[in-house]
């Protein structure tokens, strides 16, 4: 499986016990704007939303409220990962911040299970739910650039592609992900790795301010000057604290032409390529983003693909990449000058992908011989699995562990193991296969990226406290202050202190 195929890429913590999907589908079949709606509360109990309440809610919105029998409901309920097949009771497609306030208030007053959808790119499907309310920000995608002030303000439903297109018109950019149709909201709140993170830091490190609707329905400007404790928490604390309706980013000068591509090595050079990558990522200049893919090459045999994006001075790029250009005997080399906006689309798949995706991931601090040996034996490259290492360090490590909620500042890479298949009957055996491989790899990790929160957490806590380390107690206190009901729980959940 090629990187494009698997990188163009659960339940809530707490007391939520979802209804069986068959019962929810039946409930959906009995629902219409002319009847009451059966729904699910935060407690997991069934509840009824009266027809009059639905009609009043719908009338209050500038956007659209969808119930199961509405014409656009079926398309709206689907998210990117084809494995996720959930049926919300209601989907509020918000047109503006006022709509978000109304939706949050509606959910809080009825204690409804609540999901928030930005780009819908959550691997475990945490941007939707069975029987609850989905706040869908997808209509809110505006981007305004202040080129003179080197900042941009993007609405909460914007994709990385929206921000890149607007900022690159002025030869400016900020760190976003490596898949252009990923929503900026979840990406940024969880940290935000991308091709520019080694040079400019994480997406959350480049935040100036955020407009946030908290569980009490208030609209808050959150910045270093306004609500500073909340500003600390949302930079790495994920969607635990509210619905982000806009983001203000710091921009940096970036030439629209970068030097990038990938060099592919055959199975015979697999171990050597892994070692070369580990050395390169540990000593590369900050202008170089370098990732490693372990997946079959075009001949179907296991291989290694080293991806690079050099965003520095064009005259220095050739020299920086010379060691990679001279290494080994690659079977393919695509490195050349490329448009940065095009680079950001390398790994894109369809926004709604029928492919089923399953992931396990964790941070690595180094590449000991034991890990290299496991990787060289071909783990993650049999059938429908693959691996990807997204580089960190550089400017990411410049920020102190406790300066923001994101604690994994000493990681050298985010190691990801993917399972990818088309046939739904592969879901259970596919998960088991990924788990079997991950059980051997996980001892080499320390913590995980909350944007790739355990895809089969099944309502149990996956070590959130351990994952946040010294930042957890402070996060739990902020959660108690701003979301004591734990309304925002479909995430790598931090329970109120």
N, C-alpha and C positions, 0 to 999 in steps of 0.2 A: 504494500500500500504506500502510495506517494504521500509526501507531506501535505500537498494540496488536498488530498483525499481525506486525511484525518485531522488536519489542523484547521481547516476551514471551519473548524468547530468553534423517591426522596421525600422526603417528607419533612415537615417542620420539626424542630426541636420543641419540646414542651409536651403538653397533654393532648395534642390534636390526634384523634383517632379517626381517620378518614372512612367514609362510607364505602362499601364495595362499589366498584365502578359500575356493575350491572344495576344496582339500585339507583345510582345517580343518573345513569342513562335513562332508566325508566321514569325517574322524577322529571328529567328534562323533557321526556316525551309528553308528560302530563301538563307541561308549563306553557304559558303563552301570556302576552300582555293582558289578556282578559281574565286570568286566574291568579290566585296566590302562587307564590314560588316556594318550593321546598329548598332549604339551604342548610349550611353547616356552620355552627358557632365555633369560636376559638376553643371551647372545651371539647369539641368533637360531637356534641349533641346536635340532633336535628332541630331545626326551627322552621318557622314559616314567615315569609315576607309578604305582607298583605298587598293585594293588587293596588290599593290606593297609595300605599307608600312607594311602590315601584313607579306608578304614574307621576306622583309628585316629584320623586327623584329625577325621573326622566325630564320632566318639564323644567327643572331647575338648571339643567346643564346646557351650555353652549355646544358641547360635543354630543356624542351619541351614547345611549345606554342600550345594551343588547341583552336580551333574554334568549333562552334556548330555542324558541320557535321563530325568532326574527331572522330575516333573510341573510344577514351578514354574520350571524353568530358562528356558523360552522367554520368559516374562513378565519374569523377573528380569534377563535379559541386555540388554534394551532400555534405552536412555537417552533423554533428552529430545529430542535432535536426530534427526529421522527419517532423516537422511542416514547416520547411523552404524549399521552393521550388523555387529557383531563377535561372535565366538563364543569366550568364555573356556573354558579347560579346567575350571576350578572357580570357583564364586562362594561366598565365605564371608560369609553374612549375620550379622554379629556382634551379639551381644546385650549385650556389655559389654566393658570394657577387657581383661579376661583373654582373651576370644576374639580380640581384635586382636593381643595378644601371641603367641598360638598361631599365628595366620595369618601374621604377619610372620616368625616363626621358621621356619615351614614353607617359606615362599618363599625365605628366605635360605639355609637349609641345602641346598635343591635348586637355588639360583640360578635360580629361576623368574622369568619376566617378571611384573611386579606392577603392578596398577592399584589406585587407591584411589578409591572412590566415596562422596561425601557426598550431595549432592542430585542428582548425575548431570546437571548443567546445563552441563557443559563443551561449548562450541561444537564444537571439533575432536574430541570424543569421547575425551579423555584419561582419563576415569574408567572406561574399559573397555579391553579388549585382545583380540587374537586369540591363543588358545592358552595364555594365562597364568592367573594367579590374580587375581581381583577381590576386594578387601576392601571389602565393602558395609556402610556404617555406617547405612543407612536405618532399621533398627529402633531406633537409639539417638537419640531425639528429645526427651528430657526437658528441661525448663527450670525452674529454681528461682530465684525472685527474693527478694533481701534488700532490701526497700523502705527500711528504716531506713538501711542502709549504702549504698544506691544502687548495687547491683551485681546481676548476674545470672550464673548458671552454666548453660550450655547444652551438651548432649551433641553429639558430633561429627556426627551425622546430622541435626540439627535444621535446619529451614528458617527463613528470615527470618520467615515468618508465625507460627511457633511462639514465637519470641522477642517479636515485636511484640504478640501476643495476651496473653502473660503480663505483660509490662512495662507495657502501656497500662492494665491494670487498676489500676495505681498511679499513673497519669499520668506515667510514666517511659518513656524510650526510649534507644536508642543507635543510632549510624549502622549501617544495613544497606543492602542493595541496593534497587533499584526494581522488583524482581520478587519477589513474596512466596514463591513456591515454589522459589527458589534456595537451595541449601544454604549455611549460614553458613561452613562450613569453608574451601572453596576461595575464597569471596568474601573472607574475613578475611585469610587467609594471603597472598593476592596484593595486598592493599591495602584495597579495600572502599569504593567510591563509592556514595553514595545521596543521597536528598533532604536529609539532615541533615549531609552532609559539609562544606559551606561554614560551618556553624555550630559543629559539634562535632568536626570532623576525620574522618579515614578510620576504617573499622571497626578496622583494626590499631592506630590511635592510641588507641583506647579499650579495648585489652586490658589486663587486670590480670595474668592468668596463663593458661597453657595446660597441659593434661595431654597429653603427647606420648609416643608409643611410637616409639623410634628403631630403627634397623636392627639393633642388637644385641639387640632384644627387651626392653630396659629401659623402665620407665615413669618418666618424668621430669616433675616439676613445673617449668615453665619460666616465669620471671618476672624482674623487674628484680633481685631478690635471689637467685633460684635459677637457675643456668645463664644468667647475663646475656648471654653472647655468643650463645648459641642464641636467647634472647629477642629480641635485636637482629635476628638473621637471619630468624626466622619472620615478622617484621612487614614483609612485602613480598617475601620470598624464595620464596613459594609452597609447594608440597608437597614441596620438595626434601629435607626434613630428618626426616621421620617422619610418622606418622599421628596427627593431633590428635583425641583422644577426648573432650575437653571444653574449653570456652572460658569464661573469666570476664571479663565486660565491665563497664566503668564506665557507669553510667546517668545520665541528665540529665532534669530536669523538662521535660515536654512535654505541653501541653494536648491532650487527645484530639481536639479540633476545630481544624483548620488551614484556611487559605484557599488553595484550589488549583483548578486546571483548566487549560484550554488555549485559546488564541486562534488561529484559523485564518485565514490570508491567501491570497488567490488568486494565480495565477501572475503577474499583472500587477504585484503588489507584492512579488514574491519577493526581489529584490535589496534593496529598502528594508527588508524584514522581517529579512533576514540582518544588515544593518548595525545595525538597532535592537537585535537580540539581542546582537550583539557589544558594543555600548555598554552595554546593561543588565547583562550578566554581568560586565563590567569594573568597574562602580561600584555594584552592588546591595549592600544591607546583608546581613550574613551570615545573617540569618534567612530570606533568600529563596534557595531553590533554583530555578534557571532553566535549562531545557534547550531545545534546538532540534531539531525534526524536519523533514526535507525529504522529503516523500512526497506522493503524490497525495491531494487532498482527496476528499470524498465524490462530487464530480462527475467524478472520474477524471483531472482535470487537475493538473499539477504545482503544488505549493503549499508553504507554510511554516507550521508549527505551533509556537508558543511555549508550552511547558509551565512552569507555575510552582507552587511550594508555599511558602507563607509560614507559618512556624512561630512567629513572634514574638508580641508582644502584639496581641491582636485589635483593639484600638482604633487601632493604627498600620497595620494591613494595608491598609486602603483607600487611605491616602495613599501607601504604598510602591508599590502596583500602579496608581496613577492614571495614570502615563505610558503604561503598556501599555494600559490601558482606553481611553485617548484616541488611541492611535496608529492611523493608517491607516483602512482600511475593511474590517474583518474580515468573513468570511462566517459565522463561528461564534464564540461566546464562552461557555465553560462554567464560568468562574471563580465559585466560591461557597464558603461554609463547608462543609467535608467532614470526615468522620471519618478520622483518620490511618491507621488500619488499612485502611480502604477505599482510600485513596490508594495504599497500598503494593501493592494488587492491580490497579491500573490496567492494567498490562502483562502480567498473567498469561495464559499459555496452559495447555493440559493438561500435566501433569507428564511424560507420555510423548506427544510430539507427532509425528504422521506427516509434518508439514511438514519439508522439507529446508532447512537454514540454512547459509549460508556467510558468513564475515565477514573483513574486513580493517580494521585500526584503528591509530591512532597518536595521540600527544598533540600538541596545538597550543598554542603560547605566545602567539600573537596572531592577528589576522585581517587580513593584508595585502590590498591591493587585488587582487592576482593570485588569491588563494584565493577571495575574495568573488566575483570575476568567474566563476571556474570553477563555483562552487556555483550562481550565478544562472543559468548556462547550462543548468541542469537535470540536472547529473551526479547519478547515483544515483536518478533518478526515472523511468527508462524501464522499462516492463514489470514485472519482478519484483525490482527493486532499490530501496533507500531509504537515507537517511542519518540519523544521530542524533548529536547533540553533548551529552555529559553534562558538566555544569559542574563545575569544580574550584575552585581558588583559595580565598580566605577562610581558614578555619582550617587547611585542608590545607597552605597555604603558611607557616603559623606554625612548622612543624617543620623543622629543618635537614635538608639533603639527606642528610647522613651519620648522622643521629640514629637512623634506622631503615634497614632494607634498601631500602625503597621510595624511589627517588631523584627522582621526577618532581614535586617540590614546587612548581615554578614554572609548571606547566601551567595553562592557563586552561580547557581542556576536553579530553575524550577524544573524538576524532572517529572514528566508526564507519560503515563502508559495508557494508550487508547485501545478500546475495542470498537470495531466498526463493522456493521453488517446491514443487510437489507431485509432479511427474512425475520419477521417477528418471532418465529419459533426458535431463533438463535438467542433470544434475550437471556434466558436462564442459563444455558450452557456457556454463552459468551461471558456473562458476568463471572461465572465460576472460573473460567479460564483466566480472565484478567486477575481475579483474586489470587489464584494460584501463583501466577508470575509475581504479582505485587508482594506477596508474603516473603519472597526472597529479596526483593529490592527495598522494601520499607525500612529494614534496619539501617540502611545507609542514609536515611532522611532525618530531618529534624524540623517538624512543623509542616504546615501545608498552606497553600494559597487559598484564601477564603472564597475567591471567585470561582474556584474549582472544588468547592466544598464536596465532601464525600457523596458520591452520586447515589449511594444506597444507604443513607443514614437511617432511614426508616423511623424517624421520630426520636431517635436516641442522640444524646450528645456525643459528638465525635472529638472529645478532648479540646473543646473550645478554650477552656481555662488554660490548659497546658500550652495550647497553640499561641495564645497571646502573652504568655509569660508574665513579665513584670507589669504589663499594661492591663491585665485583666481586671483587677480590682477597681481600677479607676474607670474602666469601661462599664463595668457593672453598676457603678454609682451614677454615671451619666445616664445609663439606660433607665435606672430607677427614677431619675429626675424627669426625663422627657417621655418615657414610655412605660409607666409602671404596670400597665395592663399587658405588656408584651404584645401589642397589636401587630407590630412589625416583627414577625417571627419566622417567616419563610425565607431563611437565609442561614448563614453560619451563625446560629443564634446565640446572643449574649443575654442571658436571663437577668432581669432586674435584681440588684443586690438585695 
